[in-house]
Structure formats: C-alpha cells, structure tokens
Amino acid sequence: MTATDRSQELITVAAQAAADKLAHDIIAFDVSEVLSITDAFLIASASNDRQVKSIAEEIEDQLREQLDIKPVRREGEREGRWILLDYLDIVVHVQHSEERSFYSLDRLWKDCPELPLPADALATRNRPENVITDAAGNAVAEDER
C-alpha cells in the first residue's frame, strides 16, 4: 500500500501553505507501509513560536479553502512549539527548530519514501532558520526591520 492520490493532494496543498509562510526544511514521508492510522506525514519547521502558529493556521486555512477539509484533531497550539494537525489521511507536524532537532522525526521516518512536494516547498531545505516575523507570523524583509 502507498499513499493515495488524495493524501498526495493534501500534502501538496499543506506544503505550499507552509512554504508561503516561510517554513523551512519541509519534507513529507509516505508512512502507509508502517502505520495503519495515516498515509503520510508532513514536517515543517519555524524559527519562533509565533511563526509555528502562523504556519499551522495557514495550512488549516488553505486545506479548508481549497479542499474543504478540517483537521479531526489539533494538538500543541497553546505552547506553540509543536503543532500537530491530524487530517486522518495525513498528519502535519509544524515544529519549532529546537523541537525538530531534539525529536528528530526525519531520522525516525528516514526509511519511508519521501513524497513529492511543490518546488516552493523543496526550496525551503536551504532557507535560513533565523527568519524574522511580524505579529502575524509573516516574514519581514531585511529593509523593513
């Protein structure tokens, strides 16, 4: 069994939304062969708590607007260090860079196949972690600081 077309569609929209809010190190894994509870994981990082929340909100907004789907569960919003969005077919992990480094989900799931991502999301693998954001979690250009 592999991730379904529906799962890939959800991953694509969620990854693009994360990239639009300047998440970094976005990656998706097909976990359908090892887990029965979901098809895929999307993992994205942010450099501060406010940006973690902003990325998670944008993912929720875009999945709702584009695909008319809401998460069945949302965890970690209060702390803002690691927000989990469960859409049954996919699970999205938006993590503060420190949590991502400590829990190392990438290493845990490295034997699972990676799923294709939009070009904008793939480009985030080289994005710096120290992006400055405004109160809404949007990146602030250097000349606006």
C-alpha positions in Angstrom: 0.0 0.0 0.0 1.2 3.5 -0.8 -0.1 7.0 -0.1 -3.3 7.7 -2.0 -3.8 10.4 -4.6 -6.0 12.2 -2.0 -3.1 12.1 0.5 -0.7 13.5 -2.1 -3.2 16.3 -2.8 -3.4 17.2 0.9 0.4 17.1 1.3 0.8 19.3 -1.8 -1.6 22.0 -0.5 -0.2 21.8 3.1 3.4 22.0 1.9 2.7 25.0 -0.3 0.9 26.8 2.5 3.8 26.1 4.9 6.2 27.4 2.2 4.1 30.6 1.8 4.6 31.3 5.5 8.3 30.7 5.1 8.6 27.4 6.9 11.9 25.7 6.4 13.0 22.1 5.9 9.6 20.9 4.6 9.5 17.2 4.0 6.8 14.6 3.5 7.0 10.9 4.1 4.8 8.1 2.9 4.2 6.1 6.2 1.4 4.0 4.8 3.5 0.8 4.8 4.4 1.1 8.5 1.4 2.8 10.1 -2.3 2.0 9.7 -3.5 5.3 11.2 -2.4 7.6 8.4 -0.8 7.6 4.9 1.6 10.4 5.2 3.5 12.9 7.5 4.3 16.4 6.5 7.0 18.0 8.7 7.9 21.7 8.6 10.0 24.0 10.9 9.9 27.5 12.1 12.3 29.7 14.0 9.9 31.0 16.6 6.7 30.1 18.4 4.7 32.8 16.6 5.7 31.5 13.2 4.9 27.9 14.2 1.3 29.1 14.9 1.1 31.1 11.8 2.2 28.2 9.6 -0.3 25.8 11.2 -3.1 28.4 10.7 -2.2 28.9 7.1 -2.1 25.1 6.4 -5.6 24.8 8.1 -6.9 27.8 6.1 -5.7 26.5 2.7 -6.8 23.0 3.2 -10.3 24.3 4.2 -10.5 26.8 1.4 -9.0 24.6 -1.4 -10.2 21.1 -0.4 -13.0 21.7 2.1 -11.4 19.7 4.8 -10.8 20.4 8.5 -8.5 18.6 10.9 -10.1 16.0 13.2 -7.6 16.8 15.9 -5.2 19.7 16.6 -2.6 19.5 19.4 0.0 21.8 20.8 -1.5 25.2 19.9 -1.2 26.6 23.4 2.5 26.0 23.6 3.2 26.9 20.0 6.4 24.8 19.9 5.0 21.8 18.0 1.5 21.8 16.5 0.1 18.6 15.1 -2.8 18.7 12.7 -4.5 15.3 12.1 -6.5 15.0 8.8 -6.7 11.2 9.1 -5.1 10.7 5.6 -2.2 12.9 6.6 -0.7 14.3 9.8 1.1 17.6 9.7 3.8 18.4 12.2 4.8 22.1 12.5 7.8 22.3 14.8 10.0 25.0 16.3 13.5 24.3 15.0 14.7 23.3 18.5 12.0 20.7 18.9 12.6 19.4 15.4 16.3 18.9 16.2 15.6 17.3 19.6 12.8 14.9 18.5 14.4 14.2 15.0 11.3 12.9 13.3 13.2 13.0 10.0 15.6 10.4 11.3 12.8 8.3 12.8 11.0 8.1 9.4 14.0 8.2 7.1 13.4 4.7 5.8 10.0 5.7 4.5 9.8 7.0 0.9 9.7 10.8 0.5 6.6 12.2 -1.2 7.0 14.8 -4.0 6.5 18.4 -2.9 5.9 21.7 -4.8 9.0 23.5 -5.9 8.5 26.3 -3.3 8.4 23.7 -0.5 11.5 21.9 -1.8 13.4 25.2 -1.9 12.9 25.6 1.9 15.5 23.0 2.6 18.1 25.7 2.2 16.1 28.5 3.9 17.8 30.0 6.9 16.2 29.3 10.3 16.6 32.8 11.6 13.7 34.4 9.6 12.3 37.5 11.4 8.5 37.6 11.5 5.9 40.2 12.3 3.0 39.8 14.8 1.0 37.8 12.2 3.9 35.4 11.6 4.8 36.8 8.2 8.4 37.2 7.2 9.8 40.7 7.4 12.3 41.8 4.8 15.7 43.0 6.0 15.0 46.6 4.9 11.7 46.6 7.0 13.3 45.6 10.3 
